[in-house]
Amino acid sequence: MATDASAPEPADSSAGAGAPENGDKKSRAGRNLPAAIGVGVSLGVSIILILLFAPKIWYGVVAVAFAIATWEVAKRLRDGGYQVAFWPLLIGGQAIIWSGWPWGQTGVLTAFAGTVLVVMVWMLLAQGISRAPEHYLPNLAASVFVLSWLPLLASFGAHMVVQDHGAARVATLMVVVVCSDVGGYAAGVLFGKHPMAPAISPKKSWEGLVGSLVVGTTGAVLCGIFLLDAHWWVGAILGPVLVVCATLGDLVESQVKRDLGIKDMGTLLPGHGGIMDRLDSLLPSAFIVWAVLTALL
């Protein structure tokens, strides 16, 4: 198994301490900043148009994005020495996401549990009945991790669109995550001197986290008032919790990439890496927004 602790540090999307890299197009976060901004704006405009004019299409967008992300992560894990159950993950992941539309979280849980059982048997028989599976437990654990990390968490972000004010809930998720990223990037570049978790992600700073908290919470309060028609304190609760979870989501993916010795999960999005590299903070955030807004609205 690939567990190289000295693997090269992947560049994070949020800012922190660190020297500029060579090349005038690279930001302090190690990205091609013009390309990253262009891709980010294009994705943001596309999502806004979908939520305004055809919100139910959001389910399809989530399903396609996480099919690609599952392929990216499975490929990287295979390259790192793990044999994951790709087809059960891909098909079961789609079942987990889509089952939330007619059956809510009961459908999601049922599809998740069923897929885990399929993965267990798939990995058991992957080498035939005449040979014992090799590294069964680590490979099974990696497969279930992917299933939990990607489609299970994504299902909450998809399901919000069919709730009351569903488009506004999804928009709140997107706006607050973007505000968190922008606040963290700006504060990290301007003031970042104290690394938050240097053993996991040296580019993240405590100053960046403060910036994320300030801008992210401001965005959450404004979304609560103007998009959700809720009390200001709903956003005041949502903002800090979401920012902390989004930051932890970034750190989780950073450690996964560090273990695998890679910088990005893919290369599909210029300046951003792969699809999964844009979803790391959104995944835990989707669950937090769903949970907080379901409880408070």
N, C-alpha and C positions, 0 to 999 in steps of 0.2 A: 504494500500500500504506500501511496505517496504521502509522506508526512514530513516534508523537508522544512524545518523551522527556519532555515536560512534562505528560503525562497525570496525572490524579488518582491518588493512591496508594491501592490497594485495602487495606482493613482486613484484617489477618492474624488467624488464629485463635489463634496463640500470642502470648504477651505480650512486651512490651518497653517501652522508654521512650515517653512520650507523655502529653499532658494529657488529662483526661477530656473527652468531648464533651458537648454540650448535651443535657439530658434525663436524668431520674433513672434511666431504664431502660437507658441505654447504659453499657457497661463501658469501661475504658481501651483495650480492643481494638476499640472502635467497634461493638460488637454489642449487641443486645437480650439481655442475659444471662439473664433468666428464660426467655425463649422458647428460647434456645440450649440451656440446661440441660434443659428439658423435651423438646425434640426429641432431644437426645443420649441422654438416659436411655431414651426410648422405642425408639430405634434399638438401643441396647445390649441392652435386655431382649429385643427381638425376635430379635437375633442369638444370644443365649445360649439361648433356647428352641429355635431351629432347630438349633443345634449339639448340644443335649442330646437332642432327641427325633427329629429328622429331618435328620441332617447332609448327606445327599445333596441336599437342597433348596438347599443353599448354592450349588450350581452355578447354579440358576435365579435366585437372588437376585443373584449377580454379573452374570449375563447381562442381567437387566432393568436393574440399576443402570447398567451401562455402555452399554446402548442409550440410556438417558436422557442420560447424560453425553456421549455422542457427539453427540446432537442439540444439547445445550447449547453444546458447544464449536464445532460446525460453524456454528451460528447466529451466535455471537459473531464467528467468523472472517469469515463472510459480511458481517456488519455492519461489520467492519473493513477490507473491501475484498478479501478473499481468496475465491476460488471453489474450494471443496474438493469432492471427489467424495463427496457425502453417502451415496448408496445403496450404493456399494461399501464405504465405511467401515462403514456400519451392518451390512450383511449379512456382509461379510468379518470384521468384528469379532466377530460371533456365532460364525462358523466357527472363528476363532482360539481363543475361549474354550472352546467345546464340544468341539473336537477333542482337547483335552488329556485328557478323561475316558477314551476308549478307547485312545488312541495316545500319551499322554504328551507329552513335549516335542518328540518327532519330529513328531507331528501338529500341534502348535502352530507349529513352524518351517515346516512345509509349507504350512499355511493362511496364515501370514503372508506367505511369499514369493509364493504364488499371488495373494493379494489385492493385493500391491504391483504385480504385473504387470497385473492388471485395472485398477488405478487409473491406471497409466501410459497404458494404451490409452484408458480412459474420458476422461481429461483431454485426450488427443490429439484425440479425435473429438467432444468435447463441443459444439463449434460446427459440426459437420458436416464432410464431406470437401471441401466447396468453400471453406472458410475456414480459415486458419491459426489455431491456438489463441493466445489473448492471455495474456501473462504465464504461460506454460506452466511454466517452471522454479519460480518462487516458489509457484504454486498446487500444483504437484506436491509440492514440499518440504513445504508446510503439510499436505497430505493424508497423506503418509507419516509426518510428525511426529505427527499425531493417532493414526494407526494404531499407532505404536510406543509412544506415551505412554499410551494408554488400554488397548485390548484386549490388547496383547502383555504388558504388565506385569501386567494384571489376571489373565491366564491362570495365572500362578504362584500367586496367591492362591486361585484356584478349584481348581487341581490338588492343593493340599495336602490337601484334605478326603478324597481317595481314597487317600492314603498311610497308612502305619501310624500309629495315633494321630492320624488326620487332623483330627478335631474339636479335639483339644488343640493341634495346630499352628496352626489358624486362630484359636483362642481366644488363643494366645500372641501372635500378630500383633496382634489387637485390643487386648489388655490392655497390651502394651508401648507401642503408639502412643498409647493414652489416657494412660498414665502419663507419657509424654514430653510430651504436650500439657499435662496438668495441672501437671507440674513446671515446664515452661517458662512457663506462664501465671502461676503463683503467684510464681515467682522474678522474672519480668519486672515484674509489678505492684509487688512489694515492694521490689525492689532494682535494677531495670533503669535504668541510667544511661549505658551505653556501647553505642551502636548497633553491631550486627554488620555489616550491609551497608546503610548508609543510602541509597546510590544505588538500591538495589533494593527494600528493605523497611525503612523507618525505625523501625517498631515492634518489630522483633526486636533483642534485646540479647544481649550476651555473658553477662550474668548469667542471662538466660532459658535460654540454651544449657546453662549449668552445671546449672541446676535440672532441665532435661530429662535430662541425662546421669545425674544422681544418682537421680532418681525412676524414669526409664526403665530403667536398669541394675538397680535394685532389683527392679522388676517382672519383668524378664527372668530374673533369678536365681530368684525365687520361682516363676515359671511353669515354668522348667526343672526345678526340684526336685519341685513338687507336681502339675503337669499332665503333664509329659513324662517324669517318672521318670528324669531325666538328672542328670549331675554338675553341681555348682554352676557350674563354669567354662564350661559351655556357655552359660548365661545371661550370664556375665561377658563372654564374647566377643560374643554376639548383641546385648546391650543398647547398648553404645556405637556399634557399627557401624550398628544400626538408627536410633538417635537422630540421628546425623549425616546419614544418608540421608533420613530423614523431614524434617529441617530443610532440606536441599537441595531436596527435593521441594516444600516450601512456597515456597522462593525461586524455583524455576522457574515455578510458577504465578503468583507475584507479578509476575515480569517479563513473562510472557505477558499478564497483565491490564494491566500498565502500558503495554505496547506498544499494546494495543487501546483504552486509555483507559477502562477499566471498573473497577467495584469488585468485582462478583461475576460468576460465569459464568451464574447463574440466580437464580430467586426461589422455588424450590419448597419449600425448608425454612426456616421462620421462624427468624430469628436466626442462620442459617448460610449463606444464599445458595442456591446450587443444589447438586445432587448432586455435581457436579465439585468444588465448593468444600470438600466433606468428604472427597474422595478424593485430594487432592493429595499428602498425606504418606503415605497408605496404598499408593500405587502403587509407589514405589521400595522401601518397606518390605516389601511382599509378596514381591518378588524376593529381598530380603536374607534374610528368614526362610526362604523356600524353599531358598535356596542354602546358608545356614549349617546349617540343620537336616538337609538332605540329606547334607551333608558330614560332620557330627559325630554324627549318630544312627545 
